Amino acid sequence: MNWLDEDFYDRRLCHRAYCLVWLDVPTCDAAEYVVRVLHHRRFRTQRQRMGTAVRVHHDGLCWWQLGVGELQRVAWLQP
């Protein structure tokens, strides 16, 4: 498993001008998960993504959002 970007998954790094994404998946699956995130109803637009630090995992998504004190989570929808 590649934990290279794990340090970016930090609520203190949330900023309204960007979105940080930690792909906590095997490198060979990265492209698939990038597409899944960009098509997810919660992260479909740039405006929805801004101000977040997101962990992408095979079970779903977890994210910190600017101005929200609690970690948010959602499981992947089954096809």
C-alpha positions as CSV (number, residue, x, y, z in Angstrom):
1,M,0.0,0.0,0.0
2,N,1.2,3.5,-0.8
3,W,0.9,6.0,2.0
4,L,2.9,8.7,0.3
5,D,0.2,11.4,0.5
6,E,-1.3,10.5,3.9
7,D,0.0,13.7,5.4
8,F,-2.3,15.7,3.1
9,Y,-5.3,14.2,4.8
10,D,-5.4,16.7,7.6
11,R,-8.3,19.0,8.6
12,R,-5.8,21.8,9.2
13,L,-4.9,21.9,5.5
14,C,-8.5,22.6,4.4
15,H,-8.6,25.8,2.4
16,R,-11.4,27.4,0.3
17,A,-9.1,27.6,-2.7
18,Y,-8.4,23.9,-3.2
19,C,-9.2,20.3,-2.5
20,L,-6.6,17.8,-1.3
21,V,-7.2,14.1,-2.1
22,W,-5.4,11.1,-0.6
23,L,-5.8,8.1,-2.8
24,D,-5.5,5.4,-0.2
25,V,-5.8,2.7,-2.9
26,P,-3.3,0.6,-4.8
27,T,-1.4,2.6,-7.4
28,C,-2.7,0.4,-10.2
29,D,-6.3,1.4,-9.2
30,A,-5.7,5.2,-8.9
31,A,-7.2,6.2,-12.2
32,E,-10.4,4.2,-11.5
33,Y,-10.8,5.9,-8.1
34,V,-10.1,9.4,-9.5
35,V,-13.0,8.9,-11.9
36,R,-15.2,7.6,-9.1
37,V,-14.6,10.6,-7.0
38,L,-15.2,13.1,-9.8
39,H,-18.5,11.4,-10.6
40,H,-19.6,11.1,-7.0
41,R,-22.7,13.3,-6.3
42,R,-20.9,15.0,-3.4
43,F,-17.8,15.9,-5.4
44,R,-19.1,16.3,-8.9
45,T,-18.3,20.0,-9.3
46,Q,-15.2,22.1,-8.4
47,R,-17.3,24.2,-6.1
48,Q,-18.4,21.1,-4.1
49,R,-14.8,19.9,-3.8
50,M,-13.2,23.2,-2.6
51,G,-12.3,23.4,1.1
52,T,-12.0,19.7,1.6
53,A,-9.3,17.1,2.5
54,V,-10.5,13.7,1.2
55,R,-9.4,10.2,1.8
56,V,-10.4,7.8,-1.0
57,H,-10.5,4.2,0.0
58,H,-12.0,1.0,-1.5
59,D,-14.8,1.2,1.2
60,G,-15.8,4.8,0.4
61,L,-14.8,8.4,1.1
62,C,-14.0,10.3,4.3
63,W,-13.4,14.0,4.3
64,W,-12.8,17.0,6.4
65,Q,-14.5,20.2,5.2
66,L,-13.7,23.8,6.0
67,G,-16.1,25.0,8.7
68,V,-17.4,21.6,9.6
69,G,-16.1,20.1,12.8
70,E,-16.8,16.5,12.3
71,L,-15.3,14.0,9.9
72,Q,-17.8,13.1,7.1
73,R,-18.1,9.7,5.5
74,V,-19.9,8.0,2.7
75,A,-19.7,4.4,1.3
76,W,-19.5,3.8,-2.4
77,L,-22.9,3.1,-4.0
78,Q,-23.1,-0.3,-5.4
79,P,-23.5,-0.4,-9.2
